[in-house]
Amino acid sequence: MKLKKTHNILAQLILGLFIFSCDFTPLIHKEILSAQNYILAQEYLKAIVKYEQILEKDPEDDLKLKIYFQLGELYSIHKQDNKKALEYYNLVRTVTNDPLWIVKTEEKIAEINFTFLKNFKESAISYKRLAKIRPRLNKTDLYEYRYGLSLKNIRAYQLSSDIFKSINKNQKHEYFAKSFYELGLIKFEKKDFKGAINLWSQYIRRERDRDAVIQAKFMIANAYETIEELAKAYNIYYSIVGDYPNTEVIQERLKSLYERRISRKR
């Protein structure tokens, strides 16, 4: 039932997408309705073929941009071909300067590169563009956060750190608390383990998500273990033994630490 409802909503969106602000010849109107009917019937490949046939007729730019965007949706959501989806989303930019379409398309490009393709160099470019738009958009906090994450994932640590420090100064920022965690990860990657522990300790005091706190404690214990403060590492691992998702990992760490501490005493 939920899937059927989703398809109906999609069909309604498509209808609105093409009917408003477009002038059709009778033939193109018929072909667009045919593509919409294919989507209603969940025949997505046929819908793709039909839209691509319409593009071959070189319609007006206003119609092109809507078809480009819809093909991006079809390839991404229903065919899981995100590289092909990116081709069509990028074509939207070639036929319009409308800020609403540019933002909507940039969001799609950023999401695909960040979440699905793990192309963090490209997602950094998109999220930087989105974060710089003024006046600020409703999701600017998310764009800034993911811009920082993208930079971290390509090891641009200084730039990433600057982004998270900026977020860190704004307590009203949606990702204020998480900025401490990400800054801690950067410190850890740069082998500043005590700096990482300090930041993660601050993060734990601010984070309300229980699972996130447990993960931060695991990382603190890991850092203590790395700098050979074995007793502190052992105690923290022990405190989350019943909560950490992978119990075997914690048990192995505890066993290893216990053996190392015994060995030291000999």
GUKOL-903154 format. One record per residue (C-alpha): residue in three letters; chain; residue number from 1; z, x, y. Coordinates in steps of 0.5 Angstrom, whole numbers, always signed. Layout:
N
{code:ALA; unit:A; pos:NUM; z:Z; x:X; y:Y}
...
***
This chain:
266
{code:MET; unit:A; pos:1; z:+0; x:+0; y:+0}
{code:LYS; unit:A; pos:2; z:+2; x:+6; y:+5}
{code:LEU; unit:A; pos:3; z:-5; x:+9; y:+3}
{code:LYS; unit:A; pos:4; z:-9; x:+3; y:+5}
{code:LYS; unit:A; pos:5; z:-5; x:+2; y:+11}
{code:THR; unit:A; pos:6; z:-7; x:+9; y:+13}
{code:HIS; unit:A; pos:7; z:-14; x:+8; y:+12}
{code:ASN; unit:A; pos:8; z:-14; x:+1; y:+16}
{code:ILE; unit:A; pos:9; z:-11; x:+5; y:+22}
{code:LEU; unit:A; pos:10; z:-16; x:+10; y:+21}
{code:ALA; unit:A; pos:11; z:-22; x:+6; y:+21}
{code:GLN; unit:A; pos:12; z:-19; x:+2; y:+27}
{code:LEU; unit:A; pos:13; z:-18; x:+9; y:+31}
{code:ILE; unit:A; pos:14; z:-26; x:+10; y:+29}
{code:LEU; unit:A; pos:15; z:-28; x:+4; y:+32}
{code:GLY; unit:A; pos:16; z:-25; x:+5; y:+38}
{code:LEU; unit:A; pos:17; z:-27; x:+12; y:+38}
{code:PHE; unit:A; pos:18; z:-34; x:+10; y:+38}
{code:ILE; unit:A; pos:19; z:-35; x:+3; y:+42}
{code:PHE; unit:A; pos:20; z:-31; x:+5; y:+48}
{code:SER; unit:A; pos:21; z:-35; x:+9; y:+53}
{code:CYS; unit:A; pos:22; z:-41; x:+10; y:+49}
{code:ASP; unit:A; pos:23; z:-48; x:+6; y:+50}
{code:PHE; unit:A; pos:24; z:-52; x:+6; y:+43}
{code:THR; unit:A; pos:25; z:-59; x:+4; y:+41}
{code:PRO; unit:A; pos:26; z:-59; x:-1; y:+36}
{code:LEU; unit:A; pos:27; z:-61; x:+4; y:+31}
{code:ILE; unit:A; pos:28; z:-55; x:+9; y:+32}
{code:HIS; unit:A; pos:29; z:-50; x:+3; y:+33}
{code:LYS; unit:A; pos:30; z:-52; x:+1; y:+26}
{code:GLU; unit:A; pos:31; z:-51; x:+8; y:+23}
{code:ILE; unit:A; pos:32; z:-45; x:+9; y:+26}
{code:LEU; unit:A; pos:33; z:-42; x:+2; y:+23}
{code:SER; unit:A; pos:34; z:-45; x:+5; y:+17}
{code:ALA; unit:A; pos:35; z:-41; x:+11; y:+17}
{code:GLN; unit:A; pos:36; z:-35; x:+7; y:+19}
{code:ASN; unit:A; pos:37; z:-36; x:+3; y:+13}
{code:TYR; unit:A; pos:38; z:-36; x:+9; y:+8}
{code:ILE; unit:A; pos:39; z:-29; x:+11; y:+11}
{code:LEU; unit:A; pos:40; z:-26; x:+4; y:+10}
{code:ALA; unit:A; pos:41; z:-29; x:+5; y:+3}
{code:GLN; unit:A; pos:42; z:-26; x:+12; y:+2}
{code:GLU; unit:A; pos:43; z:-33; x:+15; y:+1}
{code:TYR; unit:A; pos:44; z:-32; x:+20; y:+6}
{code:LEU; unit:A; pos:45; z:-37; x:+25; y:+4}
{code:LYS; unit:A; pos:46; z:-42; x:+19; y:+5}
{code:ALA; unit:A; pos:47; z:-39; x:+18; y:+12}
{code:ILE; unit:A; pos:48; z:-40; x:+26; y:+13}
{code:VAL; unit:A; pos:49; z:-47; x:+25; y:+11}
{code:LYS; unit:A; pos:50; z:-48; x:+19; y:+16}
{code:TYR; unit:A; pos:51; z:-45; x:+23; y:+22}
{code:GLU; unit:A; pos:52; z:-49; x:+29; y:+21}
{code:GLN; unit:A; pos:53; z:-55; x:+25; y:+20}
{code:ILE; unit:A; pos:54; z:-54; x:+22; y:+27}
{code:LEU; unit:A; pos:55; z:-53; x:+29; y:+30}
{code:GLU; unit:A; pos:56; z:-60; x:+31; y:+28}
{code:LYS; unit:A; pos:57; z:-62; x:+25; y:+32}
{code:ASP; unit:A; pos:58; z:-59; x:+29; y:+38}
{code:PRO; unit:A; pos:59; z:-55; x:+23; y:+41}
{code:GLU; unit:A; pos:60; z:-52; x:+24; y:+48}
{code:ASP; unit:A; pos:61; z:-46; x:+29; y:+49}
{code:ASP; unit:A; pos:62; z:-41; x:+23; y:+50}
{code:LEU; unit:A; pos:63; z:-43; x:+21; y:+43}
{code:LYS; unit:A; pos:64; z:-44; x:+28; y:+40}
{code:LEU; unit:A; pos:65; z:-37; x:+30; y:+42}
{code:LYS; unit:A; pos:66; z:-34; x:+24; y:+39}
{code:ILE; unit:A; pos:67; z:-38; x:+25; y:+32}
{code:TYR; unit:A; pos:68; z:-36; x:+33; y:+33}
{code:PHE; unit:A; pos:69; z:-28; x:+31; y:+33}
{code:GLN; unit:A; pos:70; z:-29; x:+25; y:+27}
{code:LEU; unit:A; pos:71; z:-33; x:+30; y:+23}
{code:GLY; unit:A; pos:72; z:-27; x:+35; y:+24}
{code:GLU; unit:A; pos:73; z:-22; x:+30; y:+22}
{code:LEU; unit:A; pos:74; z:-26; x:+28; y:+16}
{code:TYR; unit:A; pos:75; z:-27; x:+35; y:+14}
{code:SER; unit:A; pos:76; z:-20; x:+37; y:+15}
{code:ILE; unit:A; pos:77; z:-16; x:+31; y:+12}
{code:HIS; unit:A; pos:78; z:-20; x:+28; y:+7}
{code:LYS; unit:A; pos:79; z:-24; x:+34; y:+4}
{code:GLN; unit:A; pos:80; z:-19; x:+40; y:+6}
{code:ASP; unit:A; pos:81; z:-25; x:+44; y:+8}
{code:ASN; unit:A; pos:82; z:-21; x:+47; y:+14}
{code:LYS; unit:A; pos:83; z:-26; x:+52; y:+16}
{code:LYS; unit:A; pos:84; z:-32; x:+47; y:+17}
{code:ALA; unit:A; pos:85; z:-27; x:+43; y:+21}
{code:LEU; unit:A; pos:86; z:-26; x:+48; y:+26}
{code:GLU; unit:A; pos:87; z:-33; x:+49; y:+27}
{code:TYR; unit:A; pos:88; z:-34; x:+42; y:+29}
{code:TYR; unit:A; pos:89; z:-27; x:+42; y:+33}
{code:ASN; unit:A; pos:90; z:-30; x:+48; y:+37}
{code:LEU; unit:A; pos:91; z:-37; x:+44; y:+38}
{code:VAL; unit:A; pos:92; z:-33; x:+39; y:+42}
{code:ARG; unit:A; pos:93; z:-32; x:+44; y:+47}
{code:THR; unit:A; pos:94; z:-39; x:+45; y:+48}
{code:VAL; unit:A; pos:95; z:-40; x:+38; y:+50}
{code:THR; unit:A; pos:96; z:-34; x:+36; y:+55}
{code:ASN; unit:A; pos:97; z:-29; x:+39; y:+60}
{code:ASP; unit:A; pos:98; z:-25; x:+33; y:+59}
{code:PRO; unit:A; pos:99; z:-18; x:+35; y:+59}
{code:LEU; unit:A; pos:100; z:-16; x:+30; y:+54}
{code:TRP; unit:A; pos:101; z:-21; x:+32; y:+49}
{code:ILE; unit:A; pos:102; z:-20; x:+39; y:+51}
{code:VAL; unit:A; pos:103; z:-12; x:+39; y:+49}
{code:LYS; unit:A; pos:104; z:-13; x:+34; y:+43}
{code:THR; unit:A; pos:105; z:-18; x:+39; y:+40}
{code:GLU; unit:A; pos:106; z:-14; x:+45; y:+42}
{code:GLU; unit:A; pos:107; z:-8; x:+42; y:+38}
{code:LYS; unit:A; pos:108; z:-12; x:+41; y:+32}
{code:ILE; unit:A; pos:109; z:-15; x:+48; y:+32}
{code:ALA; unit:A; pos:110; z:-8; x:+51; y:+33}
{code:GLU; unit:A; pos:111; z:-5; x:+47; y:+28}
{code:ILE; unit:A; pos:112; z:-11; x:+49; y:+23}
{code:ASN; unit:A; pos:113; z:-10; x:+56; y:+24}
{code:PHE; unit:A; pos:114; z:-3; x:+56; y:+24}
{code:THR; unit:A; pos:115; z:-1; x:+52; y:+18}
{code:PHE; unit:A; pos:116; z:-7; x:+52; y:+14}
{code:LEU; unit:A; pos:117; z:-11; x:+58; y:+15}
{code:LYS; unit:A; pos:118; z:-5; x:+63; y:+17}
{code:ASN; unit:A; pos:119; z:-10; x:+66; y:+22}
{code:PHE; unit:A; pos:120; z:-4; x:+67; y:+27}
{code:LYS; unit:A; pos:121; z:-8; x:+71; y:+32}
{code:GLU; unit:A; pos:122; z:-13; x:+65; y:+33}
{code:SER; unit:A; pos:123; z:-7; x:+60; y:+33}
{code:ALA; unit:A; pos:124; z:-3; x:+65; y:+38}
{code:ILE; unit:A; pos:125; z:-10; x:+64; y:+43}
{code:SER; unit:A; pos:126; z:-9; x:+57; y:+42}
{code:TYR; unit:A; pos:127; z:-2; x:+56; y:+43}
{code:LYS; unit:A; pos:128; z:-2; x:+60; y:+49}
{code:ARG; unit:A; pos:129; z:-7; x:+56; y:+52}
{code:LEU; unit:A; pos:130; z:-4; x:+50; y:+51}
{code:ALA; unit:A; pos:131; z:+3; x:+53; y:+53}
{code:LYS; unit:A; pos:132; z:+0; x:+55; y:+60}
{code:ILE; unit:A; pos:133; z:-3; x:+48; y:+62}
{code:ARG; unit:A; pos:134; z:+0; x:+45; y:+68}
{code:PRO; unit:A; pos:135; z:+3; x:+40; y:+69}
{code:ARG; unit:A; pos:136; z:+7; x:+41; y:+63}
{code:LEU; unit:A; pos:137; z:+5; x:+37; y:+57}
{code:ASN; unit:A; pos:138; z:+10; x:+33; y:+52}
{code:LYS; unit:A; pos:139; z:+9; x:+38; y:+47}
{code:THR; unit:A; pos:140; z:+10; x:+44; y:+51}
{code:ASP; unit:A; pos:141; z:+16; x:+47; y:+48}
{code:LEU; unit:A; pos:142; z:+13; x:+46; y:+41}
{code:TYR; unit:A; pos:143; z:+7; x:+50; y:+44}
{code:GLU; unit:A; pos:144; z:+11; x:+56; y:+47}
{code:TYR; unit:A; pos:145; z:+15; x:+56; y:+40}
{code:ARG; unit:A; pos:146; z:+9; x:+57; y:+36}
{code:TYR; unit:A; pos:147; z:+6; x:+62; y:+41}
{code:GLY; unit:A; pos:148; z:+12; x:+66; y:+39}
{code:LEU; unit:A; pos:149; z:+12; x:+65; y:+32}
{code:SER; unit:A; pos:150; z:+4; x:+67; y:+32}
{code:LEU; unit:A; pos:151; z:+5; x:+73; y:+36}
{code:LYS; unit:A; pos:152; z:+11; x:+75; y:+31}
{code:ASN; unit:A; pos:153; z:+7; x:+74; y:+25}
{code:ILE; unit:A; pos:154; z:+2; x:+79; y:+27}
{code:ARG; unit:A; pos:155; z:+7; x:+84; y:+29}
{code:ALA; unit:A; pos:156; z:+6; x:+83; y:+36}
{code:TYR; unit:A; pos:157; z:+14; x:+84; y:+37}
{code:GLN; unit:A; pos:158; z:+15; x:+86; y:+44}
{code:LEU; unit:A; pos:159; z:+10; x:+80; y:+46}
{code:SER; unit:A; pos:160; z:+14; x:+75; y:+41}
{code:SER; unit:A; pos:161; z:+21; x:+77; y:+44}
{code:ASP; unit:A; pos:162; z:+19; x:+76; y:+51}
{code:ILE; unit:A; pos:163; z:+17; x:+69; y:+49}
{code:PHE; unit:A; pos:164; z:+23; x:+68; y:+45}
{code:LYS; unit:A; pos:165; z:+28; x:+71; y:+51}
{code:SER; unit:A; pos:166; z:+24; x:+66; y:+56}
{code:ILE; unit:A; pos:167; z:+26; x:+60; y:+51}
{code:ASN; unit:A; pos:168; z:+33; x:+63; y:+50}
{code:LYS; unit:A; pos:169; z:+34; x:+62; y:+58}
{code:ASN; unit:A; pos:170; z:+33; x:+55; y:+58}
{code:GLN; unit:A; pos:171; z:+39; x:+51; y:+54}
{code:LYS; unit:A; pos:172; z:+34; x:+44; y:+55}
{code:HIS; unit:A; pos:173; z:+29; x:+47; y:+51}
{code:GLU; unit:A; pos:174; z:+28; x:+44; y:+44}
{code:TYR; unit:A; pos:175; z:+28; x:+51; y:+41}
{code:PHE; unit:A; pos:176; z:+33; x:+54; y:+45}
{code:ALA; unit:A; pos:177; z:+38; x:+55; y:+38}
{code:LYS; unit:A; pos:178; z:+32; x:+57; y:+34}
{code:SER; unit:A; pos:179; z:+30; x:+62; y:+39}
{code:PHE; unit:A; pos:180; z:+36; x:+66; y:+37}
{code:TYR; unit:A; pos:181; z:+34; x:+66; y:+30}
{code:GLU; unit:A; pos:182; z:+27; x:+69; y:+31}
{code:LEU; unit:A; pos:183; z:+30; x:+74; y:+36}
{code:GLY; unit:A; pos:184; z:+34; x:+76; y:+30}
{code:LEU; unit:A; pos:185; z:+28; x:+76; y:+25}
{code:ILE; unit:A; pos:186; z:+25; x:+81; y:+30}
{code:LYS; unit:A; pos:187; z:+31; x:+86; y:+31}
{code:PHE; unit:A; pos:188; z:+31; x:+86; y:+23}
{code:GLU; unit:A; pos:189; z:+24; x:+88; y:+22}
{code:LYS; unit:A; pos:190; z:+25; x:+93; y:+27}
{code:LYS; unit:A; pos:191; z:+31; x:+95; y:+23}
{code:ASP; unit:A; pos:192; z:+36; x:+94; y:+28}
{code:PHE; unit:A; pos:193; z:+41; x:+90; y:+23}
{code:LYS; unit:A; pos:194; z:+47; x:+90; y:+28}
{code:GLY; unit:A; pos:195; z:+43; x:+87; y:+33}
{code:ALA; unit:A; pos:196; z:+40; x:+82; y:+28}
{code:ILE; unit:A; pos:197; z:+47; x:+80; y:+26}
{code:ASN; unit:A; pos:198; z:+49; x:+79; y:+33}
{code:LEU; unit:A; pos:199; z:+44; x:+74; y:+34}
{code:TRP; unit:A; pos:200; z:+44; x:+70; y:+28}
{code:SER; unit:A; pos:201; z:+52; x:+69; y:+29}
{code:GLN; unit:A; pos:202; z:+50; x:+66; y:+36}
{code:TYR; unit:A; pos:203; z:+45; x:+62; y:+32}
{code:ILE; unit:A; pos:204; z:+50; x:+59; y:+27}
{code:ARG; unit:A; pos:205; z:+54; x:+57; y:+33}
{code:ARG; unit:A; pos:206; z:+49; x:+53; y:+36}
{code:GLU; unit:A; pos:207; z:+45; x:+50; y:+30}
{code:ARG; unit:A; pos:208; z:+46; x:+43; y:+27}
{code:ASP; unit:A; pos:209; z:+42; x:+44; y:+21}
{code:ARG; unit:A; pos:210; z:+46; x:+45; y:+15}
{code:ASP; unit:A; pos:211; z:+40; x:+48; y:+11}
{code:ALA; unit:A; pos:212; z:+38; x:+53; y:+17}
{code:VAL; unit:A; pos:213; z:+45; x:+55; y:+18}
{code:ILE; unit:A; pos:214; z:+45; x:+57; y:+10}
{code:GLN; unit:A; pos:215; z:+39; x:+61; y:+11}
{code:ALA; unit:A; pos:216; z:+42; x:+65; y:+17}
{code:LYS; unit:A; pos:217; z:+48; x:+66; y:+13}
{code:PHE; unit:A; pos:218; z:+44; x:+69; y:+7}
{code:MET; unit:A; pos:219; z:+40; x:+74; y:+12}
{code:ILE; unit:A; pos:220; z:+47; x:+76; y:+15}
{code:ALA; unit:A; pos:221; z:+49; x:+78; y:+8}
{code:ASN; unit:A; pos:222; z:+42; x:+81; y:+7}
{code:ALA; unit:A; pos:223; z:+43; x:+85; y:+14}
{code:TYR; unit:A; pos:224; z:+50; x:+87; y:+12}
{code:GLU; unit:A; pos:225; z:+48; x:+89; y:+5}
{code:THR; unit:A; pos:226; z:+42; x:+94; y:+8}
{code:ILE; unit:A; pos:227; z:+47; x:+98; y:+12}
{code:GLU; unit:A; pos:228; z:+52; x:+98; y:+6}
{code:GLU; unit:A; pos:229; z:+58; x:+94; y:+9}
{code:LEU; unit:A; pos:230; z:+58; x:+91; y:+2}
{code:ALA; unit:A; pos:231; z:+65; x:+87; y:+3}
{code:LYS; unit:A; pos:232; z:+62; x:+83; y:+8}
{code:ALA; unit:A; pos:233; z:+56; x:+82; y:+5}
{code:TYR; unit:A; pos:234; z:+59; x:+80; y:-2}
{code:ASN; unit:A; pos:235; z:+64; x:+75; y:+2}
{code:ILE; unit:A; pos:236; z:+58; x:+72; y:+6}
{code:TYR; unit:A; pos:237; z:+54; x:+71; y:-1}
{code:TYR; unit:A; pos:238; z:+60; x:+68; y:-4}
{code:SER; unit:A; pos:239; z:+61; x:+63; y:+1}
{code:ILE; unit:A; pos:240; z:+54; x:+60; y:+0}
{code:VAL; unit:A; pos:241; z:+54; x:+61; y:-7}
{code:GLY; unit:A; pos:242; z:+54; x:+53; y:-8}
{code:ASP; unit:A; pos:243; z:+49; x:+51; y:-3}
{code:TYR; unit:A; pos:244; z:+43; x:+56; y:-3}
{code:PRO; unit:A; pos:245; z:+37; x:+53; y:-6}
{code:ASN; unit:A; pos:246; z:+36; x:+59; y:-11}
{code:THR; unit:A; pos:247; z:+43; x:+60; y:-14}
{code:GLU; unit:A; pos:248; z:+40; x:+66; y:-19}
{code:VAL; unit:A; pos:249; z:+38; x:+70; y:-13}
{code:ILE; unit:A; pos:250; z:+46; x:+69; y:-10}
{code:GLN; unit:A; pos:251; z:+49; x:+71; y:-17}
{code:GLU; unit:A; pos:252; z:+44; x:+77; y:-18}
{code:ARG; unit:A; pos:253; z:+46; x:+79; y:-11}
{code:LEU; unit:A; pos:254; z:+54; x:+78; y:-12}
{code:LYS; unit:A; pos:255; z:+53; x:+82; y:-19}
{code:SER; unit:A; pos:256; z:+50; x:+88; y:-16}
{code:LEU; unit:A; pos:257; z:+54; x:+88; y:-10}
{code:TYR; unit:A; pos:258; z:+60; x:+88; y:-15}
{code:GLU; unit:A; pos:259; z:+58; x:+93; y:-19}
{code:ARG; unit:A; pos:260; z:+56; x:+98; y:-13}
{code:ARG; unit:A; pos:261; z:+63; x:+97; y:-10}
{code:ILE; unit:A; pos:262; z:+66; x:+99; y:-17}
{code:SER; unit:A; pos:263; z:+62; x:+105; y:-17}
{code:ARG; unit:A; pos:264; z:+64; x:+107; y:-10}
{code:LYS; unit:A; pos:265; z:+72; x:+107; y:-13}
{code:ARG; unit:A; pos:266; z:+71; x:+111; y:-18}
***
